[in-house]
Amino acid sequence: MVSSDLENLIRQEIAAVAARKTILDQLEGGLKTGAELRDAIAKTEKAAMVAKGVSKRKIADYEVTSPKLYHNTRRLEELGIIVSWKQSQYRLFELEPKAIHAVRRALNIERPIMYVTSMSKPEDQRPLIQWISTNPHYKPTKLLVFVEARHWTRGVSRIMDRFIPEDAFRRWTTEWREIPEDVMGGEGEMEYGELQGTCDFIENALLPYVPQHEIVVDLTLAPTLIALALMRIAHEYTLEVFHVNRYDAENADITYL
């Protein structure tokens, strides 16, 4: 399991101030207004007061003011954990995408797994699919595979289900993403592709899935340039990234990077 400096910082913040835990918990569920965050904090605080036996009058008088909310949201923004902006008469808040996975781990929130990988030879699908079908470590609901467009061999099927063992109970949706040749580079001498361009392509493909999925990254079959890009993105978004020495559920050694 990934443990990042950001995750440790988040744990410190939510341990120090209960309101910040409520804010992050609310924003993990999506965009919120300041009024929605104030209501959530008030509800949580009042429940705690009831548990402590505080009088009903004091509980009824308790309120979360805008200055109190903004004191806490400002701190979380300064740390790069949340972002906010003004829209009409409202201020809207959401988690910074690169902090989402760290927030989830700090709050022990689980999401459906999206398994992200790459294949230098798209035709070599069987070992990967049989591994995903049976391994005890990951049970994905979605598989996202990046391949070099220039290496997509004519006749290679995109339908991976045919390799799922008959006795396997797991099913997922599969999506292929071909990285264009103008990003990966041609076959000519001294054309090694663009690392930043590859990062940008992969990041843009992943971003729509970050809010609703726990993303794990398998580098086992990835070509060098894509592996480097996935490593950089995994570091920036604090994703779990690993290499498998053998796609065998009973004899696999997973190295976490």
TIZA-39910 format. One record per residue (C-alpha): residue number from 1; x, y, z. Coordinates in pm, 1 decimal, always signed. Layout:
! TIZA-39910
(atom NUM, (X, Y, Z))
...
//
This chain:
! TIZA-39910
(atom 1, (+0.0, +0.0, +0.0))
(atom 2, (+125.1, +345.9, -91.8))
(atom 3, (+217.7, +574.2, +197.8))
(atom 4, (+299.9, +928.5, +94.5))
(atom 5, (+408.4, +1245.7, +267.8))
(atom 6, (+76.8, +1399.8, +160.3))
(atom 7, (-120.2, +1118.1, +319.3))
(atom 8, (+72.0, +1160.6, +645.2))
(atom 9, (+8.1, +1534.4, +633.5))
(atom 10, (-365.0, +1475.4, +583.2))
(atom 11, (-372.8, +1239.9, +880.7))
(atom 12, (-212.2, +1509.3, +1094.7))
(atom 13, (-463.6, +1771.3, +981.4))
(atom 14, (-773.8, +1559.4, +1047.0))
(atom 15, (-637.6, +1446.0, +1382.5))
(atom 16, (-576.3, +1806.1, +1488.0))
(atom 17, (-907.1, +1957.5, +1369.8))
(atom 18, (-1227.6, +1751.3, +1342.9))
(atom 19, (-1385.7, +2000.2, +1101.5))
(atom 20, (-1113.4, +1931.2, +846.8))
(atom 21, (-1192.3, +1561.5, +853.3))
(atom 22, (-1558.4, +1641.4, +784.8))
(atom 23, (-1464.2, +1873.9, +498.9))
(atom 24, (-1245.9, +1612.6, +330.2))
(atom 25, (-1500.8, +1338.3, +384.6))
(atom 26, (-1768.9, +1551.7, +219.9))
(atom 27, (-1550.5, +1653.0, -73.0))
(atom 28, (-1445.8, +1295.2, -143.1))
(atom 29, (-1808.9, +1251.5, -244.6))
(atom 30, (-1788.3, +1536.9, -492.3))
(atom 31, (-1822.7, +1912.0, -534.2))
(atom 32, (-1976.3, +2103.0, -241.5))
(atom 33, (-2078.3, +2461.1, -165.6))
(atom 34, (-1966.6, +2643.4, +147.0))
(atom 35, (-2320.3, +2616.2, +285.6))
(atom 36, (-2318.0, +2238.0, +239.3))
(atom 37, (-1985.9, +2210.3, +418.2))
(atom 38, (-2106.4, +2427.1, +707.2))
(atom 39, (-2418.0, +2210.4, +745.2))
(atom 40, (-2210.3, +1891.9, +743.3))
(atom 41, (-1968.0, +2026.2, +1004.5))
(atom 42, (-2254.8, +2143.8, +1223.5))
(atom 43, (-2425.7, +1804.6, +1202.0))
(atom 44, (-2105.8, +1622.7, +1295.1))
(atom 45, (-2024.7, +1860.5, +1580.6))
(atom 46, (-2376.2, +1843.5, +1723.2))
(atom 47, (-2368.7, +1463.9, +1718.1))
(atom 48, (-2042.1, +1475.3, +1912.4))
(atom 49, (-2196.0, +1718.4, +2160.6))
(atom 50, (-2492.8, +1487.5, +2214.4))
(atom 51, (-2256.2, +1198.0, +2281.7))
(atom 52, (-2076.8, +1411.3, +2541.7))
(atom 53, (-2402.1, +1501.4, +2715.6))
(atom 54, (-2397.5, +1870.8, +2626.8))
(atom 55, (-2724.5, +2048.9, +2702.2))
(atom 56, (-2984.4, +2077.2, +2427.6))
(atom 57, (-2976.3, +2453.6, +2451.3))
(atom 58, (-2603.7, +2471.8, +2381.8))
(atom 59, (-2642.5, +2227.6, +2096.9))
(atom 60, (-2924.2, +2432.8, +1946.2))
(atom 61, (-2714.2, +2750.8, +1972.0))
(atom 62, (-2413.1, +2595.4, +1801.5))
(atom 63, (-2339.7, +2719.3, +1450.2))
(atom 64, (-2057.9, +2705.8, +1201.1))
(atom 65, (-1977.9, +3054.7, +1080.8))
(atom 66, (-1830.2, +3141.0, +744.4))
(atom 67, (-1504.2, +3262.1, +904.7))
(atom 68, (-1466.3, +2927.1, +1084.2))
(atom 69, (-1526.0, +2734.4, +763.2))
(atom 70, (-1289.8, +2946.3, +559.0))
(atom 71, (-1017.9, +2924.6, +823.6))
(atom 72, (-1015.0, +2549.3, +772.8))
(atom 73, (-1065.6, +2544.5, +396.6))
(atom 74, (-790.8, +2803.4, +352.3))
(atom 75, (-550.6, +2580.8, +543.0))
(atom 76, (-639.3, +2279.9, +326.4))
(atom 77, (-600.1, +2487.9, +11.3))
(atom 78, (-259.1, +2612.3, +120.8))
(atom 79, (-151.9, +2250.3, +162.4))
(atom 80, (-270.0, +2165.7, -190.0))
(atom 81, (-540.4, +1924.0, -71.5))
(atom 82, (-850.3, +2110.1, -191.0))
(atom 83, (-932.6, +2384.8, -440.5))
(atom 84, (-1210.6, +2642.8, -446.3))
(atom 85, (-1352.5, +2910.8, -671.9))
(atom 86, (-1632.4, +3164.4, -676.5))
(atom 87, (-1933.5, +3099.0, -897.8))
(atom 88, (-2213.3, +3354.3, -887.4))
(atom 89, (-2291.7, +3408.2, -517.5))
(atom 90, (-2149.9, +3071.2, -414.3))
(atom 91, (-1802.2, +2946.2, -331.0))
(atom 92, (-1748.2, +2591.3, -453.1))
(atom 93, (-1500.4, +2341.8, -312.9))
(atom 94, (-1356.5, +2012.8, -433.9))
(atom 95, (-1056.8, +1790.4, -374.2))
(atom 96, (-742.1, +1857.2, -571.5))
(atom 97, (-733.7, +1553.5, -808.4))
(atom 98, (-374.8, +1469.7, -714.7))
(atom 99, (-476.7, +1449.7, -348.0))
(atom 100, (-784.9, +1228.3, -388.6))
(atom 101, (-613.9, +893.1, -336.1))
(atom 102, (-419.7, +1021.1, -34.8))
(atom 103, (-741.6, +1155.5, +120.0))
(atom 104, (-915.9, +821.9, +68.7))
(atom 105, (-638.4, +629.3, +237.4))
(atom 106, (-631.4, +872.5, +528.6))
(atom 107, (-1009.1, +838.2, +572.8))
(atom 108, (-1020.0, +462.2, +496.9))
(atom 109, (-1256.4, +512.7, +202.5))
(atom 110, (-1271.4, +236.5, -58.6))
(atom 111, (-1368.4, +276.1, -422.4))
(atom 112, (-1401.9, +28.2, -711.3))
(atom 113, (-1062.1, -66.0, -850.3))
(atom 114, (-950.1, +37.1, -1196.7))
(atom 115, (-649.4, -166.3, -1310.6))
(atom 116, (-422.0, +37.6, -1538.2))
(atom 117, (-149.3, -126.8, -1741.7))
(atom 118, (+30.2, -121.0, -2075.1))
(atom 119, (+138.1, -388.7, -2319.3))
(atom 120, (+433.8, -365.7, -2556.1))
(atom 121, (+276.3, -659.4, -2743.3))
(atom 122, (-105.3, -629.3, -2737.3))
(atom 123, (-137.1, -982.0, -2873.4))
(atom 124, (+8.0, -1126.5, -2548.6))
(atom 125, (-312.9, -1088.5, -2351.0))
(atom 126, (-370.0, -1433.8, -2205.0))
(atom 127, (-129.3, -1426.6, -1903.1))
(atom 128, (-246.2, -1079.3, -1795.5))
(atom 129, (-616.0, -1163.9, -1817.2))
(atom 130, (-579.4, -1492.2, -1635.3))
(atom 131, (-384.8, -1311.6, -1362.1))
(atom 132, (-649.1, -1042.2, -1318.4))
(atom 133, (-917.6, -1312.2, -1313.3))
(atom 134, (-769.0, -1510.0, -1026.8))
(atom 135, (-513.8, -1313.0, -823.7))
(atom 136, (-604.6, -1242.0, -458.6))
(atom 137, (-459.4, -888.6, -454.1))
(atom 138, (-686.4, -692.4, -689.6))
(atom 139, (-1047.0, -733.4, -798.4))
(atom 140, (-1097.1, -463.5, -1061.3))
(atom 141, (-1422.2, -346.2, -1212.0))
(atom 142, (-1241.3, -176.7, -1500.6))
(atom 143, (-925.0, -246.7, -1699.3))
(atom 144, (-755.2, +36.6, -1887.9))
(atom 145, (-474.9, -65.7, -2124.4))
(atom 146, (-235.7, +175.9, -2296.5))
(atom 147, (-59.8, +60.8, -2613.4))
(atom 148, (+157.0, +223.1, -2876.7))
(atom 149, (-55.5, +282.0, -3185.3))
(atom 150, (+233.3, +181.0, -3411.0))
(atom 151, (+253.8, -160.8, -3243.2))
(atom 152, (-115.7, -242.6, -3272.6))
(atom 153, (-97.1, -544.6, -3498.2))
(atom 154, (-374.6, -599.2, -3751.2))
(atom 155, (-593.7, -886.4, -3643.0))
(atom 156, (-530.8, -849.1, -3269.7))
(atom 157, (-861.9, -873.7, -3088.5))
(atom 158, (-970.6, -616.3, -2833.9))
(atom 159, (-1204.0, -868.7, -2672.8))
(atom 160, (-1013.5, -1005.0, -2374.3))
(atom 161, (-1301.6, -1199.3, -2220.2))
(atom 162, (-1212.0, -1509.6, -2419.3))
(atom 163, (-907.8, -1554.5, -2194.3))
(atom 164, (-1101.1, -1547.4, -1866.4))
(atom 165, (-1095.7, -1897.4, -1712.9))
(atom 166, (-1431.9, -2070.3, -1706.7))
(atom 167, (-1424.9, -2103.3, -1329.0))
(atom 168, (-1337.2, -1736.9, -1269.9))
(atom 169, (-1612.4, -1524.7, -1116.9))
(atom 170, (-1468.7, -1181.1, -1190.8))
(atom 171, (-1587.3, -957.8, -1469.8))
(atom 172, (-1483.3, -607.9, -1567.4))
(atom 173, (-1507.3, -364.2, -1855.3))
(atom 174, (-1199.4, -317.7, -2072.3))
(atom 175, (-1086.6, -4.8, -2252.3))
(atom 176, (-789.5, +24.4, -2486.9))
(atom 177, (-613.1, +355.4, -2541.5))
(atom 178, (-370.5, +387.2, -2832.6))
(atom 179, (-98.7, +647.3, -2782.8))
(atom 180, (-38.4, +817.4, -3119.3))
(atom 181, (+283.8, +772.7, -3312.8))
(atom 182, (+356.8, +1146.6, -3305.4))
(atom 183, (+380.7, +1116.0, -2924.8))
(atom 184, (+561.5, +781.6, -2901.1))
(atom 185, (+805.7, +852.3, -3183.6))
(atom 186, (+865.9, +663.2, -3505.3))
(atom 187, (+1081.5, +363.3, -3578.4))
(atom 188, (+1363.6, +577.1, -3715.7))
(atom 189, (+1699.6, +618.2, -3550.1))
(atom 190, (+1715.0, +862.7, -3257.1))
(atom 191, (+1334.9, +886.9, -3228.1))
(atom 192, (+1258.2, +790.0, -2870.9))
(atom 193, (+926.5, +963.3, -2823.4))
(atom 194, (+813.7, +1240.0, -2590.4))
(atom 195, (+799.2, +1163.5, -2219.7))
(atom 196, (+595.5, +1475.3, -2138.2))
(atom 197, (+359.9, +1413.7, -2427.9))
(atom 198, (+309.4, +1055.9, -2314.3))
(atom 199, (+244.2, +1174.0, -1957.9))
(atom 200, (-9.3, +1428.1, -2081.0))
(atom 201, (-190.6, +1169.5, -2293.7))
(atom 202, (-213.9, +916.3, -2009.3))
(atom 203, (-305.6, +1176.3, -1747.6))
(atom 204, (-589.4, +1312.2, -1961.7))
(atom 205, (-719.3, +957.5, -2006.0))
(atom 206, (-706.8, +885.0, -1631.9))
(atom 207, (-849.0, +1208.8, -1492.1))
(atom 208, (-1218.6, +1132.0, -1561.5))
(atom 209, (-1186.3, +811.0, -1358.9))
(atom 210, (-999.7, +946.5, -1055.3))
(atom 211, (-1308.9, +1071.7, -864.0))
(atom 212, (-1486.6, +734.8, -863.3))
(atom 213, (-1209.5, +473.7, -877.4))
(atom 214, (-913.2, +349.3, -683.6))
(atom 215, (-646.6, +331.9, -951.2))
(atom 216, (-365.6, +76.2, -939.7))
(atom 217, (-86.3, +64.2, -1196.7))
(atom 218, (+82.8, -252.1, -1326.1))
(atom 219, (+411.3, -186.9, -1512.0))
(atom 220, (+495.1, -550.4, -1585.6))
(atom 221, (+441.0, -550.2, -1962.9))
(atom 222, (+479.2, -178.3, -2033.8))
(atom 223, (+731.4, -45.6, -2288.1))
(atom 224, (+993.1, +186.0, -2140.0))
(atom 225, (+846.8, +523.5, -2232.1))
(atom 226, (+495.3, +435.9, -2114.6))
(atom 227, (+636.4, +281.8, -1795.4))
(atom 228, (+824.1, +603.6, -1718.6))
(atom 229, (+511.9, +810.9, -1780.7))
(atom 230, (+297.2, +585.3, -1561.9))
(atom 231, (+559.1, +601.8, -1285.5))
(atom 232, (+558.0, +981.8, -1292.8))
(atom 233, (+177.9, +1001.4, -1285.7))
(atom 234, (+156.4, +741.3, -1008.4))
(atom 235, (+397.3, +949.6, -800.8))
(atom 236, (+205.7, +1273.4, -860.6))
(atom 237, (-132.0, +1116.6, -778.5))
(atom 238, (+2.7, +881.9, -506.8))
(atom 239, (-127.9, +574.7, -689.9))
(atom 240, (-25.9, +221.0, -605.4))
(atom 241, (+224.3, +105.6, -869.1))
(atom 242, (+386.6, -234.8, -896.4))
(atom 243, (+562.0, -497.5, -1106.3))
(atom 244, (+468.9, -866.0, -1106.4))
(atom 245, (+746.7, -1120.3, -1160.4))
(atom 246, (+503.7, -1387.9, -1278.3))
(atom 247, (+134.9, -1377.0, -1371.7))
(atom 248, (+52.1, -1675.4, -1154.7))
(atom 249, (-193.0, -1631.4, -867.3))
(atom 250, (-22.4, -1901.6, -661.4))
(atom 251, (+338.8, -1810.9, -740.7))
(atom 252, (+363.1, -1435.1, -789.1))
(atom 253, (+608.2, -1191.7, -636.7))
(atom 254, (+476.4, -834.5, -648.5))
(atom 255, (+727.1, -551.5, -618.7))
(atom 256, (+572.4, -218.1, -515.5))
(atom 257, (+749.7, +86.7, -654.0))
//
